[in-house]
Amino acid sequence: MSAVTDTVRVAPAANPVSQSIRDSMVVAKRNLIRMSRIPEMIIYGLIQPIMFVVLFTYVFGGSMQIGSSTSAVDYKNFLMAGIFAQTVTFATASSGAGIADDMHKGLIDRFRSLPMARGAVLTGRTLADSVQTALTLVVLAVVALLVGWRVGSDGDTNLGKVLGAFGLLLLLGYAFTWIGALIGMSVRTPEAATSSGLIWLFPVTFISNAFVDTSHMTPWLRHIAEWNPFSATVQASRVLFGNPGQSQSDAWPMQHPVWASLIYSILILVVFRTLAVRKYRSATA
């Protein structure tokens, strides 16, 4: 009688990349469901950018000089890329506050005790925030069209370029949410995360080409504004939207705004995701 050898099959180890994606999607779904159950989060998130569109369009329109033009129509088309970029970056503060709130309640510690991929909690949160930002951007674009914004007002454009502009805006917003994630993991309360998130956002967005032509700035401030990563995405969006831009500049990001926007956003994303995940491993509530 021959001996029978039982073969024990060992399940192969899960692919780390697949596990990370799966875990991130689970956390993202959790955050999206939470957002849908608190609609005021979305409503209040829409009010501020809509107010910026209306106020800047009707209060400053006609008094701002873009190149050699003081036309309210030209300023309106110049403005919208800046408003869109400001909207996606200001979502950083809410991301940081949300993560700080999860930390304060001990939710991050509970997630960390589960067999999950490192970084999936933060990735899921930032992805969910990006979905909310995309919805806000759609509504904001509709409002911009209602107040008179038009693509192709200063050059040729097409649907692909317009979608590319919105893609660059969302990429910048997603990269900035990782800055918010790092802030949220580094402070003790949601209030502190909101305050610290806005403190640095205001100079980044206003020392830029978002709302004014940088040629009217003092030389040293213009140099900072033109090399600002935020300015690169704004300028790239204007080019792709076919809207009037700022006066001619010799700065490389203004000469090659699309490439500059991609490089800046990817660099910010890689650096701050690495720092945020490292902080996640060691932070305690």
Backbone as JSON, one array per atom type, in Angstrom:
{
  "sequence": "MSAVTDTVRVAPAANPVSQSIRDSMVVAKRNLIRMSRIPEMIIYGLIQPIMFVVLFTYVFGGSMQIGSSTSAVDYKNFLMAGIFAQTVTFATASSGAGIADDMHKGLIDRFRSLPMARGAVLTGRTLADSVQTALTLVVLAVVALLVGWRVGSDGDTNLGKVLGAFGLLLLLGYAFTWIGALIGMSVRTPEAATSSGLIWLFPVTFISNAFVDTSHMTPWLRHIAEWNPFSATVQASRVLFGNPGQSQSDAWPMQHPVWASLIYSILILVVFRTLAVRKYRSATA",
  "N": [[0.86, -1.18, 0.0], [0.68, 2.06, -1.01], [2.08, 5.03, 0.29], [0.25, 7.9, 1.16], [0.54, 11.22, 0.5], [-0.39, 14.13, 1.99], [-1.09, 17.2, 0.6], [-0.54, 20.46, 1.55], [-1.95, 23.4, 0.82], [-0.75, 26.61, 0.61], [-2.01, 29.78, 0.89], [-1.26, 32.33, -1.4], [0.63, 35.26, -0.61], [-0.96, 38.41, -0.22], [-0.96, 40.84, -2.79], [0.89, 43.7, -2.2], [0.38, 46.21, -3.41], [-2.18, 45.87, -4.52], [-3.62, 45.37, -2.19], [-3.28, 47.81, -0.88], [-4.64, 49.57, -2.61], [-7.23, 48.48, -2.48], [-7.85, 48.75, 0.28], [-7.68, 51.5, 0.51], [-9.79, 52.32, -1.12], [-11.93, 51.36, 0.36], [-11.82, 52.95, 2.67], [-12.15, 55.44, 1.47], [-14.77, 55.17, 0.49], [-16.13, 54.99, 2.92], [-15.75, 57.6, 3.9], [-17.03, 59.1, 1.92], [-19.68, 58.25, 2.2], [-20.15, 59.24, 4.74], [-19.96, 61.99, 4.21], [-22.18, 62.32, 2.53], [-24.22, 62.01, 4.32], [-24.06, 64.24, 5.79], [-25.04, 66.81, 4.55], [-24.68, 69.56, 4.8], [-21.97, 70.0, 4.9], [-21.14, 69.9, 2.25], [-22.72, 71.93, 1.16], [-21.91, 74.31, 2.53], [-19.32, 74.27, 1.69], [-19.61, 75.02, -0.92], [-20.59, 77.61, -0.86], [-18.62, 79.58, -0.21], [-16.66, 79.66, -2.47], [-18.47, 80.45, -4.5], [-19.25, 82.95, -3.59], [-16.78, 84.27, -3.83], [-16.51, 84.29, -6.63], [-18.69, 85.93, -7.43], [-18.22, 88.34, -5.96], [-15.55, 89.13, -6.74], [-15.96, 89.36, -9.48], [-17.96, 91.37, -9.84], [-17.28, 93.43, -8.11], [-14.49, 94.01, -8.36], [-14.16, 93.82, -11.09], [-13.4, 95.6, -14.02], [-11.91, 97.49, -12.71], [-9.45, 96.43, -12.55], [-6.33, 95.98, -14.17], [-5.41, 94.12, -16.9], [-2.74, 93.2, -18.59], [-2.81, 95.54, -21.06], [-5.41, 96.12, -20.84], [-8.46, 97.2, -19.34], [-10.89, 96.09, -19.3], [-13.96, 94.85, -18.09], [-14.95, 92.43, -18.93], [-12.68, 91.1, -19.91], [-11.26, 90.86, -17.51], [-12.96, 89.21, -16.11], [-12.79, 86.78, -17.51], [-10.08, 86.33, -17.14], [-10.0, 85.98, -14.4], [-11.33, 83.59, -13.61], [-9.86, 81.14, -13.75], [-8.1, 81.52, -11.65], [-9.89, 81.59, -9.47], [-10.92, 78.99, -9.59], [-8.58, 77.52, -9.04], [-7.98, 78.47, -6.48], [-10.17, 77.46, -5.09], [-9.82, 74.62, -5.19], [-7.48, 74.37, -3.75], [-8.09, 75.44, -1.25], [-9.56, 73.45, -0.14], [-7.78, 72.01, 1.27], [-7.69, 72.81, 3.96], [-10.07, 71.79, 5.09], [-9.6, 69.09, 4.76], [-7.4, 68.66, 6.46], [-8.61, 69.34, 8.9], [-10.57, 67.35, 9.09], [-9.04, 64.99, 9.32], [-7.63, 65.56, 11.65], [-9.78, 65.58, 13.4], [-10.56, 62.9, 13.32], [-8.27, 61.83, 14.48], [-8.43, 63.0, 17.02], [-10.7, 61.77, 18.06], [-9.87, 59.21, 18.3], [-10.15, 57.48, 16.2], [-8.22, 57.04, 14.24], [-6.32, 55.54, 15.64], [-7.74, 53.18, 16.0], [-8.05, 52.34, 13.36], [-5.37, 51.91, 12.8], [-4.81, 49.67, 14.23], [-5.86, 47.64, 12.77], [-5.47, 45.07, 10.22], [-4.38, 46.63, 7.85], [-3.25, 48.3, 4.87], [-0.4, 50.38, 5.11], [-0.87, 53.8, 5.16], [-3.28, 53.71, 3.8], [-5.5, 54.75, 5.09], [-5.11, 57.54, 5.09], [-4.86, 57.94, 2.33], [-7.38, 57.13, 1.42], [-8.96, 59.05, 2.67], [-8.04, 61.45, 1.46], [-8.7, 60.95, -1.2], [-11.5, 60.84, -1.08], [-12.02, 63.49, -0.32], [-11.13, 64.71, -2.64], [-13.05, 63.92, -4.47], [-15.27, 65.32, -3.51], [-14.25, 67.9, -3.94], [-14.13, 67.9, -6.73], [-16.85, 67.83, -7.38], [-17.62, 70.29, -6.34], [-16.16, 71.94, -8.03], [-17.43, 71.51, -10.48], [-19.97, 72.66, -10.03], [-19.13, 75.26, -9.54], [-18.04, 75.96, -12.01], [-20.35, 76.07, -13.55], [-21.64, 78.26, -12.34], [-19.75, 80.21, -12.99], [-20.04, 80.31, -15.77], [-22.61, 81.34, -15.87], [-22.24, 83.94, -14.95], [-20.87, 85.02, -16.99], [-18.37, 84.01, -17.85], [-16.28, 82.68, -20.38], [-14.85, 80.08, -22.32], [-12.07, 79.96, -24.57], [-11.87, 82.65, -25.15], [-9.63, 84.1, -25.77], [-8.12, 82.83, -27.67], [-7.51, 79.66, -29.4], [-9.24, 76.74, -28.42], [-10.38, 73.58, -27.13], [-12.55, 70.8, -26.29], [-10.93, 68.8, -25.17], [-8.7, 70.25, -24.22], [-9.95, 71.88, -22.32], [-10.89, 69.96, -20.47], [-8.41, 68.99, -19.76], [-7.37, 71.21, -18.41], [-9.06, 71.3, -16.14], [-8.3, 68.86, -15.11], [-5.61, 69.35, -14.35], [-6.09, 71.23, -12.36], [-7.47, 69.68, -10.46], [-5.48, 67.84, -9.88], [-3.56, 69.48, -8.65], [-5.1, 70.25, -6.43], [-5.43, 67.74, -5.19], [-2.77, 67.13, -4.56], [-2.27, 69.18, -2.7], [-4.02, 68.41, -0.68], [-2.61, 66.5, 0.66], [-0.76, 67.97, 2.03], [-2.51, 69.08, 3.83], [-3.23, 66.7, 5.11], [-0.86, 66.03, 6.44], [-0.68, 68.21, 8.18], [-3.03, 67.78, 9.67], [-2.36, 65.43, 10.98], [-0.45, 66.36, 12.66], [-1.31, 68.2, 14.53], [-3.35, 68.86, 17.48], [-6.08, 69.34, 17.65], [-9.15, 69.74, 15.7], [-9.77, 72.44, 15.27], [-7.3, 73.72, 15.46], [-6.1, 72.58, 13.24], [-7.62, 73.65, 11.14], [-7.07, 76.4, 11.39], [-4.22, 76.49, 11.12], [-4.07, 75.45, 8.6], [-5.17, 77.41, 6.95], [-3.55, 79.64, 7.35], [-1.12, 79.53, 5.86], [-2.15, 79.19, 3.34], [-3.35, 81.55, 2.4], [-1.23, 83.51, 1.75], [-0.01, 81.96, -0.27], [-1.98, 81.74, -2.28], [-2.65, 84.41, -2.82], [-0.27, 85.8, -3.31], [0.38, 85.58, -6.14], [-0.54, 84.89, -9.58], [-3.25, 84.76, -9.64], [-5.35, 86.6, -9.22], [-4.48, 89.09, -10.04], [-2.51, 90.79, -12.51], [0.79, 89.95, -12.59], [2.75, 91.63, -13.51], [2.39, 94.13, -12.51], [3.35, 94.08, -9.98], [5.91, 94.71, -7.47], [9.36, 94.12, -8.39], [10.73, 92.04, -6.84], [8.61, 90.74, -5.57], [7.1, 89.96, -7.73], [8.78, 88.06, -8.84], [8.66, 86.01, -6.91], [5.92, 85.39, -7.1], [5.7, 84.44, -9.75], [7.15, 82.1, -9.7], [5.74, 80.58, -8.02], [4.15, 77.55, -7.26], [1.36, 77.42, -7.33], [0.72, 79.54, -9.07], [1.66, 78.5, -11.49], [-0.17, 76.47, -12.13], [-2.5, 77.99, -12.36], [-1.83, 79.63, -14.56], [-1.44, 77.66, -16.52], [-4.03, 76.64, -16.69], [-5.38, 78.87, -17.7], [-4.19, 79.06, -20.22], [-5.03, 76.64, -21.4], [-7.78, 76.94, -21.22], [-8.06, 78.97, -23.0], [-8.18, 81.63, -22.25], [-7.5, 85.15, -21.52], [-4.19, 85.91, -20.46], [-1.56, 86.81, -18.08], [0.81, 89.53, -18.46], [3.63, 89.19, -20.7], [6.2, 87.03, -19.56], [9.5, 86.16, -18.46], [10.01, 84.08, -16.79], [10.5, 80.61, -16.22], [8.34, 78.84, -15.36], [6.13, 80.32, -16.25], [6.52, 80.43, -18.94], [6.35, 77.78, -19.69], [3.84, 76.62, -18.63], [2.1, 74.34, -18.37], [3.77, 72.05, -18.19], [5.23, 72.89, -15.96], [3.21, 73.0, -14.03], [2.46, 70.27, -13.83], [4.91, 69.13, -12.92], [5.38, 70.5, -10.48], [3.04, 69.77, -9.01], [3.19, 66.95, -8.87], [5.6, 66.66, -7.52], [5.02, 67.92, -5.04], [3.0, 66.18, -4.19], [4.35, 63.67, -3.93], [6.34, 64.25, -1.99], [4.88, 65.23, 0.29], [3.03, 63.19, 0.74], [4.7, 61.1, 1.48], [5.78, 62.18, 3.87], [3.43, 62.48, 5.37], [2.42, 59.85, 5.63], [4.52, 58.71, 7.04], [4.29, 60.17, 9.39], [1.81, 59.26, 10.2], [2.36, 56.68, 11.03], [3.59, 57.03, 13.46], [2.15, 58.83, 14.99], [0.02, 59.66, 17.75], [-3.17, 59.67, 19.39]],
  "CA": [[0.0, 0.0, 0.0], [1.53, 3.25, -1.13], [1.79, 6.13, 1.24], [-0.43, 9.06, 0.57], [1.06, 12.46, 1.08], [-1.34, 15.24, 1.91], [-0.47, 18.47, 0.21], [-1.16, 21.61, 2.17], [-1.8, 24.57, -0.05], [-0.62, 27.87, 1.33], [-2.51, 30.89, 0.09], [-0.2, 33.3, -1.68], [0.52, 36.54, 0.1], [-1.67, 39.43, -0.98], [-0.12, 41.84, -3.44], [0.83, 44.93, -1.39], [-0.23, 47.3, -4.16], [-3.61, 45.58, -4.6], [-4.19, 45.56, -0.85], [-3.31, 49.24, -0.59], [-5.72, 50.16, -3.4], [-8.5, 48.0, -1.94], [-8.07, 49.38, 1.58], [-7.9, 52.94, 0.29], [-11.15, 52.48, -1.65], [-12.87, 51.13, 1.46], [-11.81, 54.15, 3.51], [-12.75, 56.52, 0.67], [-16.21, 54.94, 0.49], [-16.61, 55.36, 4.25], [-15.79, 59.05, 4.01], [-18.06, 59.62, 1.01], [-20.98, 57.99, 2.84], [-20.26, 60.2, 5.84], [-20.25, 63.3, 3.62], [-23.55, 62.34, 2.01], [-25.13, 62.09, 5.46], [-23.94, 65.58, 6.37], [-25.05, 67.65, 3.34], [-24.23, 70.94, 5.04], [-20.54, 70.07, 4.6], [-21.02, 70.21, 0.83], [-23.37, 73.22, 0.9], [-21.04, 75.38, 2.99], [-18.13, 74.24, 0.85], [-19.93, 75.69, -2.18], [-20.94, 79.02, -0.68], [-17.44, 80.46, -0.24], [-16.16, 79.95, -3.83], [-19.47, 81.19, -5.27], [-19.13, 84.34, -3.15], [-15.58, 84.83, -4.45], [-16.81, 84.54, -8.04], [-19.59, 87.08, -7.54], [-17.58, 89.55, -5.44], [-14.44, 89.57, -7.58], [-16.46, 89.72, -10.81], [-18.74, 92.61, -9.89], [-16.66, 94.49, -7.31], [-13.19, 94.37, -8.91], [-14.2, 93.85, -12.54], [-13.36, 96.94, -14.58], [-10.9, 98.31, -12.03], [-8.18, 95.71, -12.64], [-5.7, 96.06, -15.48], [-4.8, 92.87, -17.36], [-1.99, 93.68, -19.74], [-3.18, 96.93, -21.32], [-6.88, 96.19, -20.85], [-9.2, 97.33, -18.08], [-12.23, 95.61, -19.61], [-14.54, 93.96, -17.09], [-15.09, 91.11, -19.55], [-11.35, 90.48, -19.91], [-10.9, 90.48, -16.15], [-13.81, 88.08, -15.74], [-12.2, 85.57, -18.08], [-8.78, 86.17, -16.49], [-10.2, 85.66, -12.99], [-11.95, 82.31, -13.26], [-8.85, 80.11, -13.49], [-7.6, 81.76, -10.3], [-10.92, 81.17, -8.51], [-10.95, 77.53, -9.6], [-7.38, 77.03, -8.34], [-8.14, 78.77, -5.06], [-11.17, 76.55, -4.54], [-9.28, 73.27, -4.98], [-6.44, 74.38, -2.71], [-8.68, 75.73, 0.05], [-10.06, 72.19, 0.41], [-6.73, 71.51, 2.15], [-8.02, 73.1, 5.37], [-11.09, 70.84, 5.55], [-8.96, 67.77, 4.85], [-6.63, 68.62, 7.69], [-9.52, 69.35, 10.04], [-11.21, 66.04, 9.18], [-8.07, 64.01, 9.83], [-7.39, 65.91, 13.05], [-10.96, 65.15, 14.15], [-10.44, 61.44, 13.47], [-7.22, 61.6, 15.45], [-8.92, 63.42, 18.33], [-11.7, 60.8, 18.51], [-9.24, 57.9, 18.44], [-10.47, 56.62, 15.06], [-6.98, 56.67, 13.57], [-5.71, 54.45, 16.4], [-8.48, 51.94, 15.71], [-7.66, 51.92, 12.02], [-3.98, 51.45, 12.81], [-4.77, 48.34, 14.85], [-6.39, 46.67, 11.82], [-4.5, 44.63, 9.2], [-4.58, 47.47, 6.68], [-2.03, 48.83, 4.25], [0.04, 51.65, 5.66], [-1.21, 54.93, 4.3], [-4.59, 53.57, 3.17], [-6.44, 55.64, 5.78], [-4.91, 58.88, 4.58], [-5.17, 57.94, 0.89], [-8.84, 57.09, 1.29], [-9.51, 60.36, 3.06], [-7.72, 62.46, 0.45], [-9.48, 60.64, -2.4], [-12.89, 61.27, -0.83], [-12.02, 64.95, -0.37], [-10.97, 65.11, -4.03], [-14.36, 63.75, -5.11], [-16.06, 66.49, -3.1], [-13.7, 69.06, -4.63], [-14.54, 67.83, -8.13], [-18.26, 68.24, -7.45], [-17.62, 71.74, -6.12], [-15.62, 72.57, -9.23], [-18.48, 71.45, -11.51], [-20.97, 73.68, -9.69], [-18.49, 76.56, -9.69], [-17.93, 76.23, -13.45], [-21.69, 76.48, -14.0], [-21.84, 79.62, -11.85], [-18.88, 81.08, -13.78], [-20.69, 80.49, -17.07], [-23.8, 82.19, -15.68], [-21.85, 85.35, -14.78], [-20.27, 85.51, -18.23], [-17.08, 83.43, -18.21], [-16.31, 81.9, -21.61], [-13.58, 79.5, -22.75], [-11.73, 80.35, -25.93], [-12.04, 84.09, -25.35], [-8.38, 84.73, -26.2], [-7.34, 81.85, -28.42], [-8.17, 78.4, -29.75], [-9.32, 75.72, -27.38], [-11.32, 72.51, -27.46], [-13.0, 70.07, -25.1], [-9.8, 68.11, -24.56], [-7.9, 71.22, -23.45], [-10.73, 72.3, -21.16], [-10.83, 68.86, -19.51], [-7.03, 68.96, -19.27], [-7.23, 72.27, -17.41], [-9.69, 70.86, -14.9], [-7.47, 67.78, -14.58], [-4.48, 69.97, -13.66], [-6.61, 71.84, -11.14], [-7.75, 68.62, -9.48], [-4.19, 67.26, -9.45], [-3.01, 70.41, -7.66], [-5.9, 70.14, -5.21], [-5.12, 66.47, -4.52], [-1.44, 67.26, -3.96], [-2.37, 70.03, -1.53], [-4.7, 67.72, 0.43], [-1.61, 65.76, 1.43], [-0.24, 68.94, 2.98], [-3.53, 69.11, 4.87], [-3.15, 65.46, 5.87], [0.28, 66.14, 7.33], [-1.05, 69.15, 9.24], [-4.02, 67.12, 10.51], [-1.7, 64.44, 11.82], [0.56, 67.01, 13.49], [-1.91, 69.07, 15.55], [-4.14, 68.12, 18.46], [-7.53, 69.58, 17.54], [-9.61, 70.17, 14.38], [-9.7, 73.89, 15.18], [-5.92, 74.06, 15.17], [-5.83, 72.16, 11.86], [-8.24, 74.62, 10.25], [-6.32, 77.66, 11.47], [-2.89, 76.33, 10.54], [-4.23, 75.18, 7.18], [-5.48, 78.64, 6.23], [-2.51, 80.64, 7.54], [-0.17, 79.51, 4.76], [-2.85, 79.19, 2.06], [-3.63, 82.91, 1.93], [-0.11, 84.07, 0.96], [0.24, 81.15, -1.48], [-2.97, 82.03, -3.31], [-2.73, 85.82, -3.17], [1.01, 86.22, -3.93], [0.32, 84.75, -7.34], [-1.2, 85.52, -10.72], [-4.64, 84.32, -9.63], [-6.32, 87.7, -9.24], [-3.89, 90.29, -10.63], [-1.39, 90.63, -13.43], [1.99, 90.1, -11.76], [3.63, 92.68, -14.04], [2.17, 95.34, -11.73], [3.95, 93.9, -8.67], [7.31, 95.07, -7.37], [10.15, 93.04, -9.01], [11.02, 90.88, -5.99], [7.37, 90.04, -5.31], [6.71, 89.34, -8.99], [9.61, 86.87, -9.0], [8.07, 84.98, -6.05], [4.61, 85.01, -7.64], [5.83, 83.69, -10.99], [7.69, 80.77, -9.41], [4.8, 79.94, -7.11], [3.48, 76.41, -7.9], [-0.04, 77.78, -7.54], [0.66, 80.37, -10.28], [1.88, 77.67, -12.67], [-1.43, 75.8, -12.47], [-3.42, 79.03, -12.82], [-1.44, 80.02, -15.91], [-1.71, 76.51, -17.39], [-5.48, 76.58, -16.89], [-5.75, 79.96, -18.62], [-3.75, 78.69, -21.57], [-5.89, 75.57, -21.9], [-9.13, 77.5, -21.38], [-8.06, 79.99, -24.03], [-8.51, 82.91, -21.63], [-6.35, 86.07, -21.49], [-3.26, 85.68, -19.36], [-0.81, 87.96, -17.62], [1.79, 90.05, -19.4], [4.73, 88.28, -21.02], [7.18, 86.85, -18.49], [10.64, 85.31, -18.81], [10.12, 82.98, -15.82], [10.25, 79.32, -16.87], [6.97, 78.32, -15.14], [5.16, 81.08, -17.04], [6.77, 80.08, -20.34], [5.93, 76.38, -19.88], [2.99, 76.43, -17.45], [1.52, 73.0, -18.25], [4.81, 71.19, -17.64], [5.54, 73.36, -14.61], [2.11, 72.58, -13.15], [2.6, 68.83, -13.6], [6.11, 68.86, -12.11], [5.14, 71.0, -9.13], [1.99, 69.01, -8.32], [3.69, 65.6, -8.58], [6.63, 66.79, -6.48], [4.32, 68.16, -3.77], [2.29, 64.95, -3.84], [5.3, 62.64, -3.48], [7.01, 64.67, -0.75], [3.99, 65.33, 1.45], [2.45, 61.88, 1.03], [5.73, 60.38, 2.23], [5.86, 62.73, 5.22], [2.17, 62.24, 6.08], [2.36, 58.42, 5.98], [5.5, 58.51, 8.11], [3.7, 60.73, 10.6], [0.7, 58.37, 10.57], [2.89, 55.5, 11.71], [4.08, 57.34, 14.81], [1.28, 59.76, 15.71], [-0.94, 59.1, 18.71], [-4.28, 60.58, 19.65]],
  "C": [[0.9, 1.24, 0.0], [1.1, 4.33, -0.15], [1.17, 7.3, 0.5], [0.06, 10.32, 1.28], [0.04, 13.57, 0.88], [-0.59, 16.53, 1.58], [-1.24, 19.63, 0.82], [-0.88, 22.83, 1.3], [-1.78, 25.84, 0.79], [-1.07, 29.0, 0.42], [-1.39, 31.9, -0.16], [-0.45, 34.62, -0.95], [-0.16, 37.57, -0.81], [-0.68, 40.42, -1.57], [-0.23, 43.15, -2.66], [0.14, 46.08, -2.1], [-1.75, 47.11, -4.23], [-4.29, 45.81, -3.26], [-4.3, 47.04, -0.52], [-4.45, 49.92, -1.33], [-7.07, 49.77, -2.82], [-8.83, 48.67, -0.61], [-8.37, 50.87, 1.43], [-9.32, 53.2, -0.23], [-12.2, 52.29, -0.56], [-12.97, 52.37, 2.35], [-12.44, 55.32, 2.77], [-14.27, 56.39, 0.65], [-16.81, 55.33, 1.84], [-16.75, 56.87, 4.39], [-16.83, 59.68, 3.1], [-19.46, 59.41, 1.58], [-21.2, 58.97, 3.97], [-20.6, 61.59, 5.31], [-21.69, 63.41, 3.14], [-24.57, 62.45, 3.12], [-25.05, 63.43, 6.18], [-23.9, 66.57, 5.21], [-24.58, 69.08, 3.56], [-22.74, 71.09, 4.79], [-20.32, 70.48, 3.14], [-21.58, 71.6, 0.53], [-22.46, 74.37, 1.31], [-19.74, 75.43, 2.19], [-18.35, 74.93, -0.49], [-20.12, 77.19, -2.02], [-19.73, 79.93, -0.84], [-16.92, 80.71, -1.65], [-17.16, 80.7, -4.69], [-19.43, 82.67, -4.88], [-17.9, 85.0, -3.76], [-15.83, 85.18, -5.92], [-17.62, 85.82, -8.19], [-18.9, 88.37, -7.11], [-16.46, 90.04, -6.34], [-14.93, 90.02, -8.95], [-17.09, 91.1, -10.82], [-18.14, 93.75, -9.06], [-15.36, 94.96, -7.95], [-13.18, 94.44, -10.43], [-14.27, 95.28, -13.07], [-12.36, 97.85, -13.91], [-9.53, 97.66, -12.05], [-7.64, 95.81, -14.06], [-4.99, 94.75, -15.79], [-4.08, 93.19, -18.65], [-2.25, 95.16, -19.91], [-4.68, 97.15, -21.27], [-7.43, 96.35, -19.45], [-10.65, 96.88, -18.27], [-12.71, 94.65, -18.52], [-14.69, 92.56, -17.63], [-13.76, 90.37, -19.55], [-10.95, 90.03, -18.5], [-11.71, 89.26, -15.69], [-13.23, 86.77, -16.27], [-10.83, 85.28, -17.49], [-8.96, 85.57, -15.1], [-10.53, 84.2, -12.73], [-10.95, 81.19, -12.99], [-8.28, 80.26, -12.08], [-8.6, 81.33, -9.23], [-10.99, 79.65, -8.44], [-9.77, 76.96, -8.8], [-7.48, 77.31, -6.84], [-9.1, 77.8, -4.39], [-10.59, 75.18, -4.24], [-8.22, 73.26, -3.9], [-7.01, 74.68, -1.32], [-9.32, 74.49, 0.67], [-9.04, 71.55, 1.35], [-7.1, 71.68, 3.62], [-9.04, 72.11, 5.9], [-10.52, 69.44, 5.66], [-8.18, 67.63, 6.15], [-7.51, 68.57, 8.92], [-10.19, 67.98, 10.21], [-10.29, 64.98, 9.75], [-7.75, 64.29, 11.29], [-8.56, 65.48, 13.93], [-10.94, 63.64, 14.36], [-9.36, 61.07, 14.48], [-7.73, 61.88, 16.86], [-9.9, 62.41, 18.92], [-11.13, 59.39, 18.67], [-9.49, 56.97, 17.28], [-9.22, 56.16, 14.34], [-6.28, 55.52, 14.3], [-6.41, 53.14, 16.14], [-8.15, 51.42, 14.31], [-6.27, 51.31, 12.01], [-3.85, 50.07, 13.42], [-5.25, 47.25, 13.9], [-5.32, 46.26, 10.82], [-4.73, 45.36, 7.87], [-3.24, 47.92, 6.12], [-1.67, 50.17, 4.88], [-0.3, 52.77, 4.68], [-2.58, 54.86, 3.68], [-5.62, 54.52, 3.8], [-6.33, 57.05, 5.22], [-5.23, 58.97, 3.09], [-6.67, 57.95, 0.66], [-9.47, 58.43, 1.62], [-9.25, 61.4, 1.98], [-8.48, 62.21, -0.85], [-10.92, 61.1, -2.24], [-12.99, 62.79, -0.89], [-11.88, 65.44, -1.81], [-12.27, 64.94, -4.81], [-15.25, 64.93, -4.77], [-15.57, 67.75, -3.81], [-14.11, 69.08, -6.1], [-15.99, 68.25, -8.31], [-18.39, 69.75, -7.26], [-17.16, 72.48, -7.36], [-16.65, 72.58, -10.36], [-19.52, 72.55, -11.27], [-20.39, 75.07, -9.92], [-18.34, 76.94, -11.16], [-19.27, 76.69, -14.03], [-21.98, 77.92, -13.59], [-21.0, 80.6, -12.67], [-19.48, 81.33, -15.16], [-21.89, 81.43, -16.97], [-23.42, 83.67, -15.54], [-21.05, 85.87, -15.98], [-18.92, 84.96, -18.6], [-17.23, 82.58, -19.47], [-14.93, 81.36, -21.91], [-13.33, 79.93, -24.2], [-11.85, 81.83, -26.2], [-10.78, 84.77, -25.88], [-7.49, 83.74, -26.96], [-8.14, 80.6, -28.7], [-8.17, 77.47, -28.56], [-10.3, 74.65, -27.85], [-11.66, 71.76, -26.17], [-11.85, 69.37, -24.4], [-8.95, 69.04, -23.71], [-8.64, 71.67, -22.2], [-10.7, 71.22, -20.08], [-9.42, 68.73, -18.93], [-6.79, 70.02, -18.21], [-7.85, 71.87, -16.09], [-8.91, 69.7, -14.27], [-6.27, 68.32, -13.82], [-4.91, 70.61, -12.35], [-6.86, 70.79, -10.06], [-6.47, 67.96, -8.99], [-3.53, 68.16, -8.41], [-3.77, 70.32, -6.34], [-5.59, 68.86, -4.45], [-3.74, 66.52, -3.86], [-1.49, 68.09, -2.68], [-3.11, 69.35, -0.37], [-3.72, 66.91, 1.26], [-0.86, 66.69, 2.39], [-1.2, 69.04, 4.16], [-3.49, 67.86, 5.74], [-2.0, 65.5, 6.87], [-0.02, 67.09, 8.49], [-2.03, 68.5, 10.21], [-3.42, 66.09, 11.44], [-0.76, 65.08, 12.84], [-0.01, 67.88, 14.6], [-2.86, 68.25, 16.42], [-5.64, 68.27, 18.29], [-7.89, 69.98, 16.12], [-9.52, 71.69, 14.19], [-8.28, 74.35, 14.83], [-5.56, 73.69, 13.73], [-6.41, 73.16, 10.87], [-7.45, 75.92, 10.21], [-4.96, 77.55, 10.8], [-2.96, 76.04, 9.05], [-4.47, 76.43, 6.37], [-4.36, 79.67, 6.28], [-1.56, 80.68, 6.33], [-0.85, 79.55, 3.4], [-3.08, 80.6, 1.52], [-2.44, 83.52, 1.19], [0.17, 83.28, -0.32], [-0.71, 81.53, -2.6], [-2.99, 83.5, -3.73], [-1.41, 86.38, -3.71], [1.19, 85.33, -5.17], [-0.32, 85.55, -8.46], [-2.69, 85.2, -10.76], [-5.61, 85.47, -9.85], [-5.79, 88.98, -9.88], [-2.79, 89.9, -11.6], [-0.1, 90.92, -12.65], [2.95, 91.17, -12.28], [3.48, 93.98, -13.27], [2.74, 95.22, -10.31], [5.37, 94.46, -8.67], [8.16, 93.9, -7.84], [10.37, 91.82, -8.12], [9.75, 90.07, -5.71], [6.87, 89.33, -6.57], [7.49, 88.04, -9.2], [9.04, 85.72, -8.15], [6.76, 84.47, -6.64], [4.75, 84.14, -8.88], [6.42, 82.3, -10.79], [6.85, 80.02, -8.39], [4.12, 78.76, -7.82], [2.01, 76.68, -8.2], [-0.19, 78.58, -8.83], [0.82, 79.54, -11.54], [0.58, 76.99, -13.1], [-2.46, 76.8, -12.97], [-3.11, 79.4, -14.26], [-1.72, 78.89, -16.91], [-3.2, 76.42, -17.7], [-5.94, 77.67, -17.85], [-5.38, 79.62, -20.06], [-4.69, 77.66, -22.17], [-7.34, 76.02, -22.07], [-9.21, 78.49, -22.54], [-8.48, 81.35, -23.51], [-7.29, 83.82, -21.62], [-5.49, 85.82, -20.27], [-2.56, 86.95, -18.96], [0.16, 88.43, -18.7], [2.93, 89.05, -19.59], [5.76, 88.24, -19.9], [8.29, 85.93, -18.96], [10.8, 84.13, -17.86], [9.73, 81.66, -16.47], [8.85, 78.78, -16.61], [5.91, 79.05, -15.95], [5.32, 80.82, -18.54], [6.28, 78.67, -20.67], [4.98, 75.99, -18.73], [2.43, 75.02, -17.28], [2.54, 72.03, -17.64], [5.16, 71.59, -16.21], [4.47, 72.91, -13.62], [2.21, 71.09, -12.82], [3.76, 68.52, -12.67], [5.89, 69.29, -10.66], [4.16, 70.1, -8.37], [2.48, 67.61, -7.95], [4.74, 65.65, -7.48], [6.01, 67.02, -5.11], [3.63, 66.9, -3.28], [3.24, 63.91, -3.26], [5.9, 63.01, -2.13], [6.05, 64.62, 0.43], [3.24, 64.04, 1.72], [3.44, 61.05, 1.85], [5.79, 60.86, 3.67], [4.59, 62.42, 6.02], [2.05, 60.78, 6.51], [3.35, 58.1, 7.09], [4.97, 59.03, 9.44], [2.56, 59.85, 11.11], [1.19, 57.17, 11.38], [3.25, 55.77, 13.17], [3.15, 58.19, 15.63], [0.35, 59.01, 16.66], [-2.02, 60.14, 19.01], [-4.0, 61.41, 20.89]]
}
